[in-house]
Amino acid sequence: MSHPQHPADPGTISTAPNSPDGTVRLTVGQALVRFLAAQYSERDGTRQRLIPGAFGIFGHGNVAGIGQALLQQLEDPARGDGAEDEAPMPYYQARNEQNMVHTAVAYARTRHRLQTFACTASIGPGSTNMVTGAALATIDRIPVLLLPSDIFASRAVDPVLQQLEDERAADVSVNDAFRPVSRFFDRIWRPEQLIPSALAAMRVLTDPAETGAVTICLPQDVQAEAHDWPLEFFRERTWHVGRPVPEPAALQRAAAVIRGAEKPVVVAGGGVVYAEASEALAAFAEATGIPVLDTQAGKGALHADHPLCIGGVGATGNDAANTLAAEADVIIGVGTRYTDFTTASHTAFRNPAARFVNLNVKAFDAAKHSAEMVVTDARTGLDALREELTGYTAPAAHGERARALRADWEELVAPCFAPHDQELPAQTEIFGALNELMGDTDVVINAAGSMPGDLQALWKARSPQQYHLEYGYSCMGYELPASLGVKMAAPDSEVVAIIGDGTFQMAPQEIATIVAERLKVILVVLQNHGWSSIGALSESLGSQRFGTKYRMRDESSGKLDGSTLPFDIPANIRSYGLEVQEVSDTECFREAYRRAERSAEATAIVVNTNLYGPHPPGSGWWDVPVSQTSRLESTQRASAEYEAARAPQRHYL
C-alpha cells in the first residue's frame, strides 16, 4: 500500500517572499505539470520520479492547456515563487494515441510498476484512441496516467467540435468510455477539484493491489483557466510502495493445506516479476522441492535452467507443465490472476481433489478458485511461507517426475528449431535462433497471434526481464510501441520486438518516434502474408482459414483468394529512415541479427516465413465455441470435437 510523504519531510515548500498568502497563480495545465514533476515513488530504499515524462499529441483541447504547460516549463523552468525548482518534465512526441499508452505501459512494466508516463491527447478521437490502451493497462494491472481533453465546462460552446450530445445528461462526453477501463476516473470541472483528484490518482498509481489506468479528464477551458494554488500542493511527495506481509493465521492455514500435498505445483505469475521476487521463488522451490509452472507474465521468474522450472502452463503451455497441472492436488498460485489461458479454460487442473492456495497482493485475485487466500506481496509472502513450511518437502518422486517430463518435452520440440524441408523457415526456427543469440538481460517483446503460444511453449527465459509478453489483453499493435517504452526503461539492454506482418500493418507509426529519439531497438518482422494464429484457429473450428490470408480479390470468384498482396514491408520501413535487412532462412537471420546487434541505430529484420509452421504440439485447450449447426462438414466435425474437449471443464470449487 502507498502512503504519501509526511508534510514535515524535507521536500516541503516554504512560503515564498513574493507569495505572502502562500499561493502561486497558474493555469490548471501548468499546475498539473508542476505537481507531477514533484511526485516520487520508493520501494526498498530506492526512490525515483514517479512520472519521468509525458507523451502527447496536441490538438484543440490540450494544445493551449497541457501542451502550453509542458512548453513553458521547458522554455522557462524558473518558477519565480521562491521555491526550489524541479527539473523540467521531458515531453515525447508520439504518432498515435493508442501507441503512446502502450509505450507507457511497457515502460512501467519494465520498471516493476514503480514509474510510468503521463499521456495527453486532444478532445474527441484523440482521447478515445487511448481507451484500448487504458483497457490493456487495467487488465494487466500496470499503472499509466491518462489526461484526455474534454468538453467545455462552462458550456459557452455547446456542442463543441467532436462533442457527443447525450439527450439524457449534459455532463456526459465520449470520455465516459474510460470509466469501465480505469481504476480511477475523474473529470475536473473546476480548478480546485484538481487537488484531491491528483492526490487520489497518485495513490492508485502506486498501489500494487489497485493500479491500472488512471484517467483525469480535463475540459479544454479548465485546462487554460488560472487559479491561485497553495504552494503546499507542489511540494515533493514520496509515495512509499510497501510489501504487505501475510496475516499469520492465513499463512498457517495455507501451510496446513500444502503439508498434506503429494503432488503440489507452484504457478508463478507476473506478480512475482513485479515484486522482484525471483530469488524468493527459487529459495521456496529449493526448500520445498515443489515444481514451478509459469504464466505468460511470470515466465522468467525462475531461471529456465533451474531444475524445478517446468515452463508454461495452460492453453499455450507445454506437455510437462500441463501433465503436472492435471495431476496436482495443491496448486500454489503466486501473483497470478488465472486467466483462461492459464487454466486452459478451466480444464488444466483436473484432479477432482485439487485445492488452491493463492498468494496475491490483491484480495480479488487471492480468493479465486475457492483458494486458501494469503493477501501479501509476492516476495514477503514466499519468504514467510517457506519459513512456515520448515520441515516439509514434496515427495522426491514428484520432483523426479517433473524433471523427466521436462526432458521429454524438450526432446519432443527439438525439431521445431531445426531447418525443415521447406522453402521458408518456420517462425519457431527464428525463435530458437533468437533465444540463443540474445543475452540474459536483453528483452524480447510480443503480444498477439500465434507467436505467444510458440514462445510460451518454447522460450527459455534466463531472467525476469528477458521475456516481455503482453497476453492479458493480447493486443495486436502493442509490440512496436512497447519496444520504445522498454528501451527507455532499460537503455543498456538489446530490445527486440517480434512483429507479425498483420500486427505491423496495424501500428507501425512509432517507428518515427524511435528514429526521432535515436533509440536503438531491433524490429523482427515475420512476414507470412496472413494471420497465422487466427488462421490456425479458424481451421481447427471448421471455418477453413476464411478471411485470414492477405490476398487480392479474385474477380471471377468474388473471393479474397487471388494473388498475394503487393505490400512491400521493407520499403515501408525504410521510408521511416530505418536500415532494413530482408532474409529467408535461419542462418541469414543469425548473421542479420549480429549486424543489428553491432549497430548503434535501430534496425529492422524482415523474415519471410512459412505460414503453416511447424509449431509445438498443443497440450492445452481454449474454449472458443463452435457453431452448433452447420451444412459445412468441416464445422460439423469441429463441433463434435469441441463437445468432447470441454467435457473436463468445471468450476474450481
N, C-alpha and C positions, 0 to 999 in steps of 0.2 A: 504494500500500500504506500502511497506517496503522501508526503507531508511537506508543506512549504517551509522555507527558512523562517525562523523567528524574527520579528521586527528588530530585535536588538542585535542581529548579526551585522558584521562589518559592511555588508552591501547596502545598508540603509542610506537613502539620500537625505541629506540635511536640507533645510530651507535655504534657498539661495538669497543673497543680498538683494537682488533685483526682483525677487518674488516674495514680498513681505507677507502675503497671505498663504504662502506655501503652494502656489499653483503655477502652472505654465499653460499658455494658450496654444493649442494645437488642433488640427483637424482630427477627425476620428481615424482617418487613414494614417496620419502621422503618429498619433498616439499608439495605435496598434503596432506599427512597425517598431516604435521605440520600446514598447512593452515587451515584444517578442525578443528583441535583442538582449534583454536583461534576464531571460529565463534560462536556468541551468538544470541539468539532471545529475544525479550522483548515485552510484552504487558501488559498494565495496571500496570506498575511498577515492574512486575515480570520478572526477567532475568534468562536465563538458557542456557546451552550449546545447540546449535542447532543440532550438530551431536555428541551425547554422546558415540557413539561406532561404531564398524564396524563388520558386518558379512562377512565371506569369506570362499570360498572353493578354494584351491590353485591347480594350475596345470601349464603347460607351458603357459607362457604369463604373469602371475602375481606372481608366486612363488618367483621370484627374483626381482620383482618390488614392487607393493603394499605390498606383503607378507613380503618381507625383511624390508620394511619401518615400518610396524606395529611391527615386531620383534624388530628392532633396538630401536625404541622409548620406548619400554617396558624394554629392557635389558640395554639400555644406555640412560636414559632420559636427561642427561646433554647435552646441545647443543654446548657449547663451543664457542659461539659468543658474550658473554657478555649480552645477552638479558635474561629477566626473563623467566624461563622455564614454559611452560604449563603442566598441569597434563597429563600424557600419555592417549592416546585413547584406551579404552579396546577393545580387539578382542574377538569375539564369533564365535565358530566353528559350522557351520551348516552342515546338511547332504544332503540337496537338494537345488539347486539354486532357484527354484521357491518358495520353502517354506521360504527361508530366506527373500525374498521380502515380502511375506505375513506377516511374523513376524514383519518386519519394518513398514509395513502399519498399522497393528493392534496397534503397539506401538504409532505411530504418531497420529492415530485417538483417542486413549485414552488420549494422551497429547494435545488434541484440536489443532492438526496440528502445534504446536509450537516447536516440536522436532521430529527428525526422525533418522534413521540409514543409514549409507553407506553400500552398498553391492558390494563386488568384486568377480569376477569369472574369470576362465581361458578362453582362446580363444576357439572358436567353440561352441560345445554343452553346455559347462558350461555357456557361456554367453547367448546363445539363450534360455536356460532354464528359463532365467529371463524375457523373453518377456511377458509371461502370467501375471506375477506379475506386470510388467510395465503397461499393459493394465488395470488391475484392479485398480491400483493406480490413473491413469489418468482419467478413467471413474468415479471413486468415489471422485475425487478432493482431494486426500490425497498425501502429499509430501513424496518422497523417492528418495534417491540418488543412482544411479546405475553406477558402474565402471567396465564395461565389457572390457576384454582384446581384442586386435585386431591384425591384420596382421603386418608384418614388415613395418615400414615407409620407411626404406632405400631400401627395396625390394632386399636386398642382398640374401635373401632366398625367392624364388618366384617360385612356390607356397609353402608356409609353410604348415605343417601338419594341416589339417582341414580347409584350406582356400577355400573359394568359388571363382572360377575363372569366371569372367564375361568378355566375349569377347568384350563387348562394352565399358567398362570403367575399368581401372586398379585400381581405388581408391574405388571400391565397395567391401564390405565384408558382411558377414552374419549379422553383427551388424546394417546394414542399415534397418533391420527389426524393429529396435527400433524407427525409425523416426516417423511413424504414431501414435505410442502409447506413445510418450514422449511429455511433454510440453516444454522441452528444450533438444536439441541434439547437440553434438559437437564431433569431433574427433581431438585429439591432435597430429598433425604431427611433430611439433617442440616444444621443451620445453617451449619457451617463450609464446606460444599460451595458455598455462595453465592459465596465469594471468587473461586475460579478460574473459576466459571461466569459471573459478572458481567463479569469482565475479558475472557473469551473472547467474550461477547456484544457488548461494545463494539468489539472488533477486527473482528467480522464486519459490524456495522452501518456501520462507517466504511471498509470495504474495497470500492472500486467494482467489483472483479472478483468478489467473493464475497457481496455484500449481497443482502438479501431479508428474508423473515420470520425473526425471531429469537424463539424460544419458550423461556421458562423456566417450567416448571410448578411450582406452589407448593402442596404438600399443606396442607390447611387448618389442621392442628395445628402444622405447622412455621412457617407464617406468623406465628402468635402466640407462638412459643417464644422465650424470651430467651436471649441468648448474650453473652459478653464479646468484643467485636470490637476488633481492633487499630486504633488511630486512623489508622494509615497507610492503611488501606483507604479512608478517606474524604477523603484529600487531593485537591485539584484535579488532574485529569489532562487533558491536551490530546492528542487523537488527531489526528495530522497526516495529512491526506489528500493524498498525493503525486500527482505527474503522471509516471508511468513513461515513460522515454524509450525509443525503439526501439533494438534491437540494430543496430549499424552494418551488419553483414553482411546481416541481414534486410531492412534498408532498401535496400541495394544490389540485392538480388535483386528486391524489389518494383519498384524504379525500372527495372530492366532489362526487366521484363515490360511496363511501361507505355510505355517508349520505343518499343517495337515496335507500339504500338496505332495503328490508323487510326480506330476508332470507339469510343473509351473513354467510359464514363459513371461518375459517382460516385453511389452510393446512400447517402444521409445518413440515419442512424438516430437513435434517442433519445440514444445516447452522445454525439453532437455537442452536443446541448442541455445534457445534464447536465454536460458538461465545459466549458461556456461557451466553445465553440469556433467560434461563428458567424463571427467576424472572420477566424479562421484558415481556415475553409472558403471564405469569399469570396475571400481572398487566393490560395488554392490554385486555385480555379476561374479567377480572372482571369489568373494567371500561366501556366496550362496550357491554357486555353480548353476545358476539359472540362465538358460539361453536367452539371447536378446534378439527380438524381431524389430523391424523399424518401419515407420510410415514414410511417405514421400518427404514430409517436413523434418522427420527425425533421422533420415539417412545421414551417416557420418557421425552421429552422436557417439557411436562406438566404432573404433577403427575397424575397417573391413578385414584386416588380418588378425583381429582378436579371435581366439579360438571359440569364444561364445557368441560371436556376431554371426547370425544366420542369414540376415538380409531381409528384404522387403516382404511384407505380409499382405494378403488381401487379393483384390481383383487383379492387380498388376504385380503381385508378389511372385516369389519363386516356390518351387515344389517343396523344398526343405522347410521353409518357414510355414507354408500352408499346411503341411503334414503335421508339424508340431502344434500349430494352432488348432487343428481339428481334434487332436488328442488331449489338449491341455485341460487340466482340471482346475487350475487357477491362472487367470490372466491378470498380470500386474501392469496396468496402463499408467505410464508416466508422461505427463504433458501432452496427451493426445485427446482429440475431441471425437475420435471414432467416426470418421466419415464413412460413407457407404463403400468406398474403395478399400478402406482398411478392414472393414468387417465382411467384405465381399457380399454386400447387400444382405447382411445377417445370415450368411451361410458359412463363414470361416471357422467359427468356434462351435464345433458340432457336438462336443461331449455334453450329454444331457445333464451331467452333474457339475458342469463348469461354473465357477464363481469368479467374480471380478473384484479386484482391489485397485482403486484408482487414486493416484497422487496427482493433483492438479491445483494450480493457483486459483482456478475458477470453480466455484462450487457447482455451477451448472454442468460443467464437464465431468467433475469428480463423481457426480451422482449417476452418471449414465450406466445403463445395464444393471440396475439394482445393485450397484457396487458397494463394497465396504469403502466408504469415501474418506480420503485424507486430504483436507484442504491445506496446501503447502506449496512453497517454492520447490522446484524440482531438486535443486542441489541440497538444500537443508533437509528435504523430505527423504531423499535417498540415503543420506548420511545417517539420519535418525532411524530409518527403518533397518538399515544394516546393523546398527548397534542393537536394536530391539530383537533382531533375529540371531544374535550371537549364539553359536552352537548348532544352528540349523544349516544343512546343506541339502540340496536336491539329490536324489539318488544318483550315484555315479553313472549308472546305465543310461539315465536320461540325457546327461551331458554327452556321453559317448555316442548315443544315437543321433543327437543333434549334429555333432561334428561329421558323422558318417553321411547323414543326409545332405549336408552342405557340400561335402566332397563329391557325392554322386551328382548333385545339381551342376557343379562346376564342370564335371566331365561331360554331362549331357549338353550343356550350352557352348562348349568349346567350339563346335563348328560354326556358331554364329559369328565368330570373329575371323574365321578363315576365309580366304578367297574361294569363290564358287565358280562353277562352270556356267557363267552367265556374262552378258556383255558389260553390265554395270554393277558396281558393288552394292551390297545391301547396306542400309543405314547402320546396322549393327556392326559391320566391319569398321565403319568410321568411328563409332562409339568406342570400340575396342582399342583402336589406334590412339584416340584422344585420351583414354584412361591411362594408357602407358606414357604418353607424351607430357601430360600436364603434371605440374608439381603439387605437392600436398596442400599448399595454401593457395593454389590457383582456384578459380571458381568457374564451374560450368553452369549455364543457365538454360532452362527450358520451362515450358508451361503446358502445352496442349498438343493434341493429336496422338499419333501412335508412339511418339518418342518417349513420353513419360513412362509408358508401360515397359518399353525396352530398357530404359535407363534404370528404373527401379529394380528390374529383374537382373540386370547385368552389371551395373556400375559398382565398382569397388571404391567407396569413398574413404579417403585416408585422413580426413579431418572434418570437423563440423562445418567448416567454411566452404569446403570444396564443392558441395552438391547443393545447388540453389534451384529447386523446382517449385513453381507456383502451381499447386494442384488442388488447393481448396476451392478456387473458383475456376481453375483451368482455363484461363483467359487467353485466347489467341490474340497475339499482338503485344503480350507482356514482355517477351524476351528481349527485343531490341532496346526499348527504353530502360528496361531493367539493367542491361549491361552498363548503361550510362550511370545509373544510381550506384551499382556495385563498385564500379571503378572509382567513383568519387569517395566511396566509403573505405575502399581497400586499394589505394593507389599503387602499392607495391606488388599486387597480385596480377597475374595474367588473367584476364576476364574473357571468357569465351561464351558467346550466345549462340546456341544451336537453333536454327530457324528453318522451318519448312517453307516451301515456296508459297503455300497458301497463307501462312502467317505473315510472310514478308509482304505480300500484297495488301494485307490489312493495315499495316502500320510501319512503313519504312521512314516516316518523317524525321525521327530523331537522329538519323544519320547526320543530318545537317547540324544538329546540336553537338554531336560527338566531334564533328570536324571543327565547329566554332570554338569549342572548349579545349581542342587539341588533346583529347583523351585517347589513350592507347587501349583499344579493345579489339578483339578478333571476332568477326562475324562468320559463322559457318552456316551457309545456306544450302540445304539439301533440296535439290530440285528433282521431283519425280512426276511433275505435270498432273498433280491431283491431290485430293485429300486422302492420304493413305489411311489414317485412323478411321474416319467415318466411312470410308470405302469398305474396309475390312468388317466394320460393324454392320454396315448395310448388307454385305454378303452373308454374314452369319445370321442375320434376321430375315433372310429371304427376299431382300429388296435389290439384289443383283448389282450393287455398287451404283445404283441410279443417281445421277446428278453429282458424282464425286470425282470425275475426271475433267481436266481442263481441255476441252475440245471445241472446235468450231461447229456451228450448227450445219448439219447436212441438209442441203436444200431439198433433196429428193425424199428423205425420210422425215424431215422436220425435227429430228432429234439432235442432241448435243453429242454426236458420236462421229464427227468428222475428223479432220486433221488436227494435230497438236497446235495450240495457240502459239502465235509467233512472238510471244512476250520474251524480251531479252533482259533477264535479270542482271547479268554482269554489266551490260551497258547502262541499265538503270542506276546501279550502284555507283558506277564511275561518274555519272552525271553529278553526284554529290561531292566528288573530289576524292574518293577513296581508291586506293590501289586494289585491284581485283585479280585473284588467281582462279582459273577455272580448271577443274580436274575431273577425271572419270575413272580413276582406280585408286586403291588404298595406298599404294606405295607413293604415287604422285601426291596424294593428300599429305602423307607424312612429311615429304620434302617441302610442300607449301606451308605446312604449319611451322616448321622450323624457320623458314624465311620470315613468316609473320611474327614469330616469337622474337627474332633478332631485330625486327623493325622498331623504330621509335614511334611510329604512327599507326593509326587504326588501319586494319586490313580486313578484307573480305575474301573468303574462300568459297567459291560456288562449286558444289559437288553434284554431279549427275548420278542419281542413284536409282536402284530398281524399285518400282512401286510396290512389288509384291513380297519383298523380304529377301531371305527368311527372317523370321522373328523367333524369340524364345518361346517354347511351348507354354501355353497357358495352363494354370492350375487353379485359378480362382474364377469367380463368376461375378457378373454385374447385371443387376436387374434392369433390363430395358424391355418393356412389354412388346410382344409381337401381336400382329393382327389376329384376332380370334377366328376370323372367317376370311377366306380369300379364294379366288379362282386360280391363283398362281401356285403351281406345285412347290416352288421354292419356299414360298411363305407358309404353305401348309406343313412342310417338313420342319421349318424353323419353329412353328407354333408348337408342334409336338415336342421338340427338343426343349423349348422354353418351359413347358409344363413339367417336364422331368427334372430340369435343372433347379427349379425353385422349390422342389419338394423338401430339401433340408432347411428352408428359410423359416426362421422363428424369431419371436421376441426373446431377448435375453432376460429372463425373469428369475 
